[in-house]
C-alpha cells in the first residue's frame, strides 16, 4: 500500500496535473505527468472500465506496479494513472510491462548504469 503522503487526494491536485502536465498512453492505461516538488500518485478508473469490482481491480493493478517500482521513478514527479477499458481481465505481468514501457517513454524513470 502506498503511504498517505504519496497519494493524490484533493481535486485541486488532480486539476493542476491535468492542466499543466504532459500525457502519455498505452494499451491499458494513460498517464499525466507533472514535475512538482515531491513524488505523488493518483489513480482513476471511470465507469467505462466496468462495475465497481472491475474498477477497483484496475486501480489495484496500477497501484501495485507503482509500489513495486517506486524506487525507479524520479522523486520530483507527480503522476496520475488512468485505467483504460482494455485493462479488464488482463494479467498483472502484462499491465506491469506496459506501464514500465510508458514510464520509460515519458522519461520518468531513474537511469541506472
C-alpha positions in Angstrom: 0.0 0.0 0.0 1.2 3.5 -0.8 2.0 5.8 2.0 -0.5 8.6 2.7 1.9 11.3 1.7 2.5 9.7 -1.7 -1.2 9.8 -2.7 -3.0 12.5 -4.6 -6.4 13.0 -2.8 -7.7 16.5 -3.5 -9.5 17.6 -6.6 -7.2 20.7 -6.8 -4.1 18.4 -7.1 -5.6 16.4 -9.9 -6.8 19.5 -11.7 -3.3 21.1 -11.6 -1.7 18.0 -13.1 -4.4 17.6 -15.8 -4.0 21.3 -16.8 -0.2 21.6 -16.7 1.1 18.0 -17.2 2.1 16.0 -20.2 0.1 12.9 -21.2 1.2 9.5 -22.5 -0.8 6.4 -23.2 -0.5 2.7 -23.9 -3.0 -0.1 -24.4 -4.1 -0.5 -20.7 -3.6 3.0 -19.2 -2.8 6.6 -19.7 -0.8 8.9 -17.5 -0.4 12.6 -16.9 3.0 13.7 -15.6 3.8 17.0 -13.9 7.2 17.9 -12.5 6.4 19.0 -8.9 8.1 19.4 -5.6 7.7 15.9 -4.4 6.5 12.5 -5.6 2.8 11.8 -5.6 0.4 9.5 -7.4 -3.2 9.4 -8.3 -5.3 6.6 -9.8 -8.5 6.8 -11.8 -10.9 4.3 -13.3 -14.1 5.6 -14.9 -17.3 3.8 -15.2 -16.4 2.9 -18.7 -13.9 0.4 -17.2 -16.8 -1.6 -15.7 -18.6 -2.2 -12.5 -17.1 -1.3 -9.1 -15.3 -4.7 -8.8 -13.5 -4.2 -12.2 -12.7 -0.5 -11.5 -11.2 -1.4 -8.1 -9.1 -4.2 -9.6 -7.8 -1.9 -12.3 -6.7 0.6 -9.7 -5.2 -2.1 -7.5 -3.1 -3.3 -10.5 -1.9 0.2 -11.2 -1.1 0.9 -7.5 0.9 -2.4 -7.3 3.0 -1.5 -10.3 3.8 1.8 -8.7 4.5 0.2 -5.3 6.9 -2.3 -6.7 8.8 0.2 -8.9 8.6 3.4 -6.8 12.4 3.4 -6.3 12.9 3.6 -10.0 10.5 6.5 -10.6 12.0 10.0 -10.4 11.3 11.6 -7.0 10.1 15.0 -8.3 7.2 13.7 -10.4 3.5 13.8 -9.8 1.7 11.2 -11.9 -2.0 10.4 -12.5 -2.7 6.9 -13.8 -6.0 6.4 -15.7 -7.2 2.9 -16.4 -8.5 2.1 -19.9 -11.3 -0.3 -20.7 -8.9 -2.9 -22.1 -7.4 -3.4 -18.7 -10.3 -5.8 -17.8 -9.2 -9.3 -17.3 -5.5 -8.7 -18.1 -2.8 -10.3 -16.0 -0.6 -8.2 -13.7 2.6 -9.0 -15.8 1.1 -7.5 -18.9 0.0 -4.4 -17.1 3.4 -4.1 -15.4 5.4 -4.3 -18.6 3.0 -1.9 -20.4 3.2 0.7 -17.6 7.0 0.4 -17.3 7.5 1.0 -21.0 5.2 4.0 -20.9 7.1 5.5 -17.9 10.4 4.9 -19.8 8.9 6.6 -22.9 7.9 9.5 -20.7 11.4 9.8 -19.2 10.0 9.2 -15.7 12.5 6.5 -14.7 15.8 6.9 -13.0 18.5 5.6 -15.3 20.9 3.2 -13.6 24.1 2.1 -15.1 
